[in-house]
Amino acid sequence: MALTDIEIQKAKAGGSAYRLSDGSGLFVWITPAGGKLWRWKYRFDGKEKLMSFGDYPTVPLALARERFKEARELLAKGIDPMEKRKTDKKAKLALSAHSFQTIAHQWQEHWKVGKSPRHADYVKRRLETDILPCLGARSISEIDAPELVGMVKTIAARGARDIAKRALETTGQVFRYAIAHGYSRRNPASEIRPSDILQTARKVNYARVDAKELPALLKAIELYQGTPITRLAMKLMAHTFVRTSELIGAKWAEFDLEAGRWDIPAERMKMRTPHIVPLATQTIEVLERLQTLTGESDWLFPGDRNKQKPMSNNTILKALERMDYKGRMTGHGFRGLASTILHERGYGHEHIELQLAHAPRNAVSAAYNHAQYLEPRAKMMQEWADFLENMLHGGKLVPIRAHVA
């Protein structure tokens, strides 16, 4: 007679173990401690074997019968079901050891050495949030380009186009690591480009005035009727042409006014490498005036409502709007304006790009560029400040002395 769930549930432990048969060799083994284990006794190559299908009720009656049926079918084909299970388990473990997730974590541990903790944590979160849910369980040697295309499209579908591109780049790095360590023979990420999958994004052009309008803009800043701190922020932006986020997040501890330099730490930079801003004489004067207003704060530009945080991202933009420059000038526009004028006057492209923090850098090239180019960049920044001063007081676009490296 076949067993029922009621019979198995009511079965009590006795002084010794006993079995409840479900027919055809499948039975529940009731242990003295009250355990209920699914078992099947069979013969293979003349040897008696005992196979387990788990314990009840973790493995319910229906599932035990399904596993038993599969095992009997293997036996009928001349396959030892217990050996087949062992082989499958080994294969699964091997697959797990070489899964994309396992190799990705190995790569991440290898890659993060020397990286800033903030950047390393960002890459780890992107890996776990965007990449592993799509590829993690797959054997890394079996992943093909279409699976990466699916991953990129999934990420981009939520409007995260840049993250989709970075995910493909990170995936390619994982595959290169896998090839180097013998886990894979090819890198499917190298077979596709983001442009093959994603539509080209429209380039953002930050509004900025023409060079001939610079004198009027500088005078408008000088006569700005808002807070002195905001006025000095715009002057400092014009002199240093750093990114708005780099300016408003500045702390006094980053400045050495005697040495004439501003050292922005790597974690605050888009390129994630330290950035040096040589300070011209006029720039130091702006900072000294600002220091009388905010020197007691950690921030150069503490917020109006919360002094423990820096000013809002929109402060400079709103100030420009109040000066009737809405749609004509932005904080970022000072960068483009400086780049255009300095290039037109023959300054070295590498110096300008490095000062804009555009140049691709790693730890070695960053140190090299700083050592080689800091002196000419300091001269360029002083001559830029002289040019701005001339524009403010003379009102004419007089060429500054070019320094061609």
C-alpha positions as CSV (number, residue, x, y, z in Angstrom):
1,M,0.0,0.0,0.0
2,A,1.3,3.5,-0.9
3,L,2.0,5.8,2.0
4,T,0.0,9.0,2.8
5,D,1.2,12.2,4.4
6,I,-1.0,11.4,7.4
7,E,0.7,8.1,8.0
8,I,4.2,9.6,7.8
9,Q,3.2,12.5,10.1
10,K,1.8,10.1,12.7
11,A,4.7,7.7,12.6
12,K,6.4,7.8,16.1
13,A,10.0,6.8,17.1
14,G,10.3,3.4,18.7
15,G,13.0,1.6,20.6
16,S,14.8,0.8,17.3
17,A,14.7,2.1,13.8
18,Y,12.0,0.8,11.4
19,R,10.7,1.5,7.9
20,L,7.5,2.6,6.3
21,S,7.3,1.2,2.7
22,D,5.9,3.3,-0.2
23,G,6.2,0.4,-2.6
24,S,8.7,-0.5,-5.3
25,G,11.6,-0.2,-2.9
26,L,11.1,3.4,-1.7
27,F,10.6,3.8,2.1
28,V,10.8,6.1,5.0
29,W,13.4,5.2,7.6
30,I,12.2,6.2,11.1
31,T,15.1,6.6,13.5
32,P,15.0,6.1,17.3
33,A,15.4,9.9,17.6
34,G,12.3,10.5,15.5
35,G,14.0,11.4,12.2
36,K,12.2,10.4,9.0
37,L,14.5,9.8,6.1
38,W,13.7,8.8,2.5
39,R,15.7,5.8,1.4
40,W,15.8,3.4,-1.6
41,K,17.7,0.1,-1.6
42,Y,18.8,-1.2,-5.0
43,R,21.5,-3.3,-6.6
44,F,24.0,-2.2,-9.3
45,D,26.7,-4.5,-10.7
46,G,25.8,-7.1,-8.2
47,K,26.3,-4.8,-5.2
48,E,23.6,-3.6,-2.9
49,K,23.3,0.2,-2.4
50,L,21.3,2.5,-0.3
51,M,20.3,5.9,-1.8
52,S,19.0,8.9,0.1
53,F,16.4,11.4,-1.1
54,G,16.5,13.7,1.9
55,D,14.4,13.9,5.0
56,Y,10.7,14.4,5.6
57,P,9.0,16.9,5.7
58,T,11.8,18.9,4.0
59,V,11.3,16.6,1.1
60,P,7.5,16.0,0.9
61,L,6.0,12.8,-0.3
62,A,5.4,14.0,-3.9
63,L,9.0,15.2,-4.3
64,A,10.4,12.0,-2.9
65,R,8.4,10.0,-5.4
66,E,9.6,12.3,-8.3
67,R,13.3,11.8,-7.3
68,F,12.7,8.1,-6.9
69,K,11.2,7.9,-10.4
70,E,14.2,9.7,-11.9
71,A,16.6,7.4,-10.1
72,R,14.8,4.2,-11.3
73,E,14.9,5.5,-14.9
74,L,18.6,5.9,-14.7
75,L,19.0,2.5,-13.3
76,A,16.9,1.1,-16.1
77,K,19.4,2.7,-18.5
78,G,22.3,1.0,-16.8
79,I,23.4,4.1,-15.0
80,D,24.2,4.0,-11.3
81,P,22.0,6.8,-9.9
82,M,24.2,7.4,-6.9
83,E,27.4,7.8,-9.0
84,K,25.5,10.1,-11.4
85,R,24.5,12.3,-8.4
86,K,28.2,12.5,-7.3
87,T,29.3,13.4,-10.8
88,D,26.7,16.1,-11.1
89,K,27.6,17.5,-7.8
90,K,31.3,17.8,-8.7
91,A,30.4,19.4,-12.0
92,K,28.1,21.9,-10.2
93,L,30.9,22.8,-7.8
94,A,33.4,23.2,-10.6
95,L,30.9,25.4,-12.4
96,S,30.3,27.5,-9.3
97,A,34.1,27.9,-8.8
98,H,34.3,29.3,-12.3
99,S,31.1,31.3,-12.3
100,F,31.2,34.9,-13.4
101,Q,30.3,36.0,-9.9
102,T,33.3,34.1,-8.4
103,I,35.8,35.4,-10.9
104,A,34.3,38.9,-10.7
105,H,34.9,39.0,-6.9
106,Q,38.5,37.7,-7.4
107,W,39.0,40.5,-10.0
108,Q,37.6,43.1,-7.7
109,E,39.9,42.1,-4.9
110,H,42.9,42.2,-7.3
111,W,41.8,45.5,-9.0
112,K,41.0,47.6,-5.9
113,V,44.6,47.6,-4.7
114,G,45.8,51.2,-4.9
115,K,42.3,52.6,-5.6
116,S,40.6,55.1,-3.4
117,P,38.1,53.3,-1.0
118,R,35.3,55.5,-2.3
119,H,36.0,54.5,-6.0
120,A,36.5,50.8,-5.1
121,D,33.2,50.8,-3.2
122,Y,31.4,52.5,-6.1
123,V,32.7,49.8,-8.6
124,K,31.8,47.0,-6.2
125,R,28.2,48.3,-5.8
126,R,27.8,48.7,-9.5
127,L,29.1,45.2,-10.0
128,E,26.6,43.7,-7.4
129,T,23.7,45.9,-8.5
130,D,23.9,45.9,-12.3
131,I,26.2,43.1,-13.5
132,L,26.0,40.1,-11.2
133,P,22.1,39.8,-11.4
134,C,22.5,39.3,-15.1
135,L,25.7,37.2,-15.4
136,G,26.6,36.1,-11.9
137,A,25.4,32.5,-12.0
138,R,26.7,31.7,-15.5
139,S,30.0,29.9,-16.1
140,I,32.4,32.6,-17.3
141,S,33.7,30.5,-20.1
142,E,30.2,30.0,-21.5
143,I,29.0,33.6,-21.6
144,D,28.6,35.1,-25.1
145,A,28.2,38.6,-26.4
146,P,24.4,38.5,-26.7
147,E,24.2,38.1,-23.0
148,L,26.3,41.2,-22.5
149,V,24.0,43.1,-24.9
150,G,21.0,42.0,-22.8
151,M,22.7,43.3,-19.7
152,V,23.5,46.6,-21.2
153,K,20.0,47.1,-22.5
154,T,18.5,46.2,-19.2
155,I,20.5,48.8,-17.4
156,A,20.0,51.4,-20.1
157,A,16.2,50.8,-20.0
158,R,15.9,52.5,-16.7
159,G,17.6,55.6,-18.1
160,A,21.1,54.8,-16.8
161,R,23.0,55.1,-20.1
162,D,26.4,56.0,-18.6
163,I,26.1,53.2,-16.0
164,A,25.3,50.8,-18.8
165,K,28.6,51.8,-20.6
166,R,30.6,51.5,-17.4
167,A,29.1,48.1,-16.7
168,L,30.2,46.8,-20.1
169,E,33.7,48.3,-19.4
170,T,33.9,46.6,-16.0
171,T,32.7,43.3,-17.5
172,G,35.5,43.4,-20.0
173,Q,38.0,43.9,-17.2
174,V,36.6,40.8,-15.5
175,F,37.0,38.8,-18.7
176,R,40.6,40.0,-19.2
177,Y,41.4,38.8,-15.6
178,A,39.7,35.5,-16.4
179,I,41.8,35.0,-19.5
180,A,45.0,35.9,-17.6
181,H,44.2,33.2,-15.0
182,G,43.0,30.5,-17.3
183,Y,39.3,30.7,-16.5
184,S,38.2,31.8,-20.0
185,R,39.7,31.9,-23.5
186,R,37.9,34.9,-24.9
187,N,36.5,38.3,-23.9
188,P,33.1,38.7,-25.4
189,A,33.0,42.3,-24.1
190,S,35.7,43.2,-26.6
191,E,33.5,42.1,-29.5
192,I,30.9,44.8,-29.0
193,R,30.9,48.6,-28.3
194,P,28.3,50.7,-26.5
195,S,27.5,52.4,-29.8
196,D,26.5,49.0,-31.2
197,I,23.7,48.8,-28.5
198,L,23.0,52.3,-27.3
199,Q,21.8,55.3,-29.2
200,T,24.2,58.2,-29.2
201,A,23.4,60.7,-26.4
202,R,23.1,64.3,-27.3
203,K,26.2,66.2,-26.2
204,V,25.5,68.8,-23.5
205,N,26.8,72.2,-24.4
206,Y,27.1,74.3,-21.3
207,A,26.0,77.9,-21.9
208,R,28.8,80.4,-21.9
209,V,29.4,83.9,-23.2
210,D,31.8,84.8,-26.0
211,A,35.3,85.9,-25.2
212,K,34.3,89.5,-26.3
213,E,31.6,89.5,-23.6
214,L,34.1,88.6,-20.8
215,P,34.8,92.2,-19.7
216,A,31.1,92.9,-19.1
217,L,30.7,89.6,-17.2
218,L,33.7,90.3,-14.9
219,K,32.3,93.8,-14.2
220,A,28.9,92.3,-13.5
221,I,30.4,89.9,-11.0
222,E,32.4,92.7,-9.3
223,L,29.1,94.7,-8.9
224,Y,27.0,91.7,-7.9
225,Q,24.4,92.8,-5.2
226,G,24.0,89.4,-3.6
227,T,26.1,88.0,-0.7
228,P,29.8,88.7,-0.8
229,I,30.5,84.9,-0.4
230,T,28.7,84.2,-3.7
231,R,30.4,87.0,-5.5
232,L,33.8,85.7,-4.3
233,A,32.8,82.2,-5.4
234,M,32.2,83.4,-8.9
235,K,35.5,85.3,-8.9
236,L,37.3,82.1,-7.8
237,M,35.5,80.1,-10.4
238,A,36.7,82.5,-13.1
239,H,40.3,82.4,-11.8
240,T,40.6,78.6,-11.3
241,F,38.0,77.2,-13.8
242,V,37.5,74.1,-11.7
243,R,34.2,72.2,-11.9
244,T,31.4,73.6,-9.8
245,S,31.3,70.6,-7.5
246,E,35.0,70.9,-6.9
247,L,34.6,74.5,-6.0
248,I,31.7,74.4,-3.6
249,G,33.1,71.3,-1.9
250,A,36.4,73.0,-1.2
251,K,37.7,73.0,2.4
252,W,40.3,75.4,3.8
253,A,42.5,72.4,4.7
254,E,43.1,71.9,1.0
255,F,44.8,75.3,0.5
256,D,48.4,76.4,1.1
257,L,48.2,80.1,0.5
258,E,51.9,80.6,1.2
259,A,52.9,78.0,-1.3
260,G,50.3,79.2,-3.7
261,R,48.6,75.9,-4.4
262,W,45.3,74.2,-3.9
263,D,45.4,70.4,-3.6
264,I,42.1,68.8,-4.4
265,P,42.0,65.2,-3.0
266,A,41.3,62.3,-5.4
267,E,37.9,61.4,-3.9
268,R,36.6,64.8,-4.9
269,M,37.8,64.6,-8.5
270,K,35.9,63.2,-11.5
271,M,39.1,61.4,-12.6
272,R,39.7,60.0,-9.1
273,T,43.3,61.3,-9.0
274,P,44.6,64.3,-6.9
275,H,44.5,67.6,-8.7
276,I,46.8,70.6,-8.2
277,V,45.5,74.2,-8.9
278,P,48.4,76.7,-8.8
279,L,47.1,79.9,-7.3
280,A,47.9,83.3,-8.9
281,T,48.5,86.4,-6.8
282,Q,45.0,87.7,-7.6
283,T,43.5,84.3,-6.7
284,I,45.2,84.4,-3.3
285,E,43.8,87.9,-2.7
286,V,40.3,86.5,-3.4
287,L,40.9,83.7,-0.9
288,E,42.2,86.0,1.8
289,R,39.1,88.1,1.5
290,L,37.0,85.0,1.6
291,Q,38.9,83.8,4.7
292,T,37.8,86.8,6.7
293,L,34.2,85.7,6.0
294,T,34.3,81.9,6.3
295,G,37.7,81.1,7.8
296,E,36.1,79.7,10.9
297,S,34.3,77.1,8.9
298,D,35.8,73.9,7.4
299,W,34.1,74.9,4.1
300,L,35.2,77.8,1.9
301,F,31.5,78.2,1.0
302,P,29.3,77.0,3.9
303,G,25.6,76.8,3.2
304,D,23.2,79.6,4.3
305,R,20.8,77.4,6.2
306,N,23.2,74.6,7.3
307,K,26.7,75.7,8.0
308,Q,27.8,72.1,8.4
309,K,27.3,71.6,4.6
310,P,28.6,73.5,1.6
311,M,26.5,75.9,-0.5
312,S,24.1,74.5,-3.0
313,N,25.1,73.4,-6.5
314,N,22.7,76.0,-7.9
315,T,24.0,79.0,-6.0
316,I,26.4,80.2,-8.7
317,L,23.8,79.5,-11.5
318,K,21.1,81.4,-9.7
319,A,23.5,84.3,-9.1
320,L,24.3,84.4,-12.9
321,E,20.6,84.4,-13.6
322,R,20.0,87.4,-11.3
323,M,22.8,89.2,-13.3
324,D,20.7,88.6,-16.5
325,Y,22.9,85.8,-17.7
326,K,20.2,83.1,-17.7
327,G,20.8,80.8,-20.6
328,R,23.9,82.6,-21.5
329,M,26.4,81.6,-18.8
330,T,26.8,78.8,-16.3
331,G,29.4,77.9,-13.7
332,H,30.7,75.3,-16.0
333,G,30.9,77.9,-18.7
334,F,34.0,79.4,-17.1
335,R,35.9,76.2,-18.0
336,G,35.0,76.3,-21.7
337,L,35.7,80.0,-21.8
338,A,39.2,79.6,-20.3
339,S,40.0,76.6,-22.5
340,T,39.0,78.5,-25.7
341,I,41.0,81.7,-24.9
342,L,44.1,79.9,-23.6
343,H,44.1,77.6,-26.7
344,E,43.7,80.6,-29.0
345,R,46.7,82.3,-27.4
346,G,49.0,79.4,-27.9
347,Y,49.3,77.7,-24.5
348,G,50.3,74.1,-24.5
349,H,47.3,71.8,-25.0
350,E,48.6,69.3,-22.5
351,H,48.9,72.1,-19.9
352,I,45.4,73.3,-20.4
353,E,43.9,69.8,-20.4
354,L,45.7,68.9,-17.3
355,Q,44.6,72.1,-15.6
356,L,41.0,71.3,-16.6
357,A,41.6,67.8,-15.2
358,H,40.6,66.3,-18.5
359,A,43.8,64.5,-19.2
360,P,43.5,60.7,-18.6
361,R,45.7,59.8,-15.7
362,N,46.8,56.9,-13.6
363,A,49.0,57.0,-10.5
364,V,52.2,57.0,-12.5
365,S,51.2,59.5,-15.2
366,A,49.6,61.8,-12.7
367,A,52.9,62.0,-10.7
368,Y,54.8,62.5,-13.9
369,N,52.6,65.3,-15.2
370,H,52.6,67.1,-11.8
371,A,56.4,67.0,-11.7
372,Q,56.9,68.0,-15.3
373,Y,54.1,70.5,-15.8
374,L,53.5,72.2,-12.5
375,E,55.8,75.1,-13.1
376,P,54.5,76.0,-16.6
377,R,50.9,75.6,-15.4
378,A,51.6,78.0,-12.5
379,K,52.9,80.5,-15.0
380,M,49.9,80.0,-17.2
381,M,47.5,80.5,-14.3
382,Q,49.2,83.7,-13.2
383,E,49.1,85.1,-16.7
384,W,45.4,84.0,-16.9
385,A,44.7,86.0,-13.7
386,D,46.6,89.0,-15.2
387,F,44.4,88.7,-18.3
388,L,41.2,88.7,-16.2
389,E,42.4,91.7,-14.3
390,N,43.1,93.5,-17.5
391,M,39.7,92.7,-18.8
392,L,38.0,93.9,-15.6
393,H,39.8,97.3,-15.6
394,G,40.5,97.9,-19.3
395,G,37.4,96.4,-20.8
396,K,39.2,95.4,-24.0
397,L,40.1,91.9,-25.2
398,V,43.9,92.5,-25.1
399,P,45.9,89.4,-26.0
400,I,47.7,87.8,-23.1
401,R,51.3,86.8,-23.5
402,A,51.3,83.3,-24.9
403,H,53.5,80.6,-23.5
404,V,54.0,77.8,-25.9
405,A,55.5,74.7,-24.3
